[in-house]
Structures are given as C-alpha cells and as structure tokens.
C-alpha cells in the first residue's frame, strides 16, 4: 500500500463519512488532499483527521467553522509538543550543571507565574 488513498477509498474506510461531508471538509480547507496527475489523493494523516472530524460532527454537531478552529488548535498543540521535544532533547545533551540551571530557571519561571 502506498499510503495514498482515493476519495472512494477514504469513504469506504471511514464508515461514518459521506461524500458530501468529505467535499465540505475539502471546500472549507479543513482537509487539504494532495493534487496529483491522477486527481486528488489523501494521506494516512488525512484519514485520521477525517475520522476525528466525523466524530466531532456526530457527537457535538459542530459546523465547518468550529471544526476548522478545533483542527487548527490541535495542529498548534502538535507543533508545540514537537518543539518542546526538541528542546528537551537538546537539554539532555548538555552537561549536568547546565541541565540543573535550566531546571532551576524553569522552576523560577513557574513560581513567578503564580
């Protein structure tokens, strides 16, 4: 499997997804498929996002604007998490005294916020 899916394959893979919903997600630019010579294709990450969108729509009756905001916030959280992971990896590579100073600085910042 190439990890790329046609519109029909996406609809078949996600039981609660309708073609109308998928078109709506694309038109609202909540889902941005890849454009190829053979037409649009979806990646595995798109399928996961579409499943989440279907769940949110089904359980909370959210419209496309609300879904767009939620997906944007989720993307921001994932990005922040990745950035923090990079910072942690860099800190782990530093000598113990540098890690200790970083830890103390973080604790001091947390105390200042409260």
N, C-alpha and C positions, 0 to 999 in steps of 0.2 A: 504494500500500500504506500502511496506517495505522500500521504499526509495532506492531500488536497482533495476537496470534495466539491462535487457539482451541486447546484441548487436542489435537484431531485434527491441526491444522496443525503443532503442535510435534512430535508423534510422527512425522508424515510428514517433517519437516525434519531430524530427528536420527535417523540410521539405526540407531544402537545403543541408542536409548531404547525401553523398553517402557512400556506404560500402567501396569503395576504399579510400575515404578521411579518414574515421574512422580508417581503417587499417594503413594508412600513419601516422596519428596522434599518434597511439599506437607505431608503429615501431620507430618513431622519439622521443618517450618518452615525447611527449608534453602532452599527456593524459596517465595516469597510472591507469588502472582499477584494481579492486581488483580481486585476483585469489582465487576462492573457489573450493570446491569439484565438483560443478556443472558447472565449467567453469568460464569465466571472467564475472564480473558484474560491472556496473557503478553506482556511487552515484549521488545524485542530483547536487552536486557541479561540477561533471564531465559534466553533461548535460549543465550547464550554461557555462562552459569553452568551450565546443564543439560549442555551439551556437555562442559565441564570435569568435572562430577560423573560423567558416564558414563565418561570416560577414566580418572579416578581409580578408579572402581569396577572397571572392566575390567582395568586394569593392576596395581592394588595390592590388589584385593579388600577395599576399605575399607567398613565399615558406616556407617550413617547418623550415628552419634555422631562418628566420626572425620571424616566429610565435613563435618559441621556445624562442627567445630573448624577444619578447614582453610579453609573458606569464610570463617569469622569472621576468621581471621588474614589472609587475602587482603584482605578488606574493610578491616581496620585498616591494612594496608600502603598500600592505595589512598588512604585518608583521610589518612594521614601524608604521603604523597607530595604530595597536593593542598595540604596545609597548608604544606609546605616550599616548594612552588612559589609560594605567596602571599608567603611571607617573602622569597624570592629576588626576586620582582618588586618588593616594597616596598624592598628594599635597593638594587636597581638604580636606583630613582628618587631615591635620596639622593645628595648631593654626594660627590665623590671622597674627601674626607677622612673622611667618615662610613663609607663603604664600606671604606676602609683600616682604620679602627678596628674595624669589625665583623670583618673578615678576621683581624686580629691577635687579637682576642678568641677567635675560633673556634680558631685555631691554639694559643693558650694552653690552652684547654679540652682540646683533643686531647692536648697534652703532659701535662697533669695526670692524664688517664685512664690513661696508660701507665706 
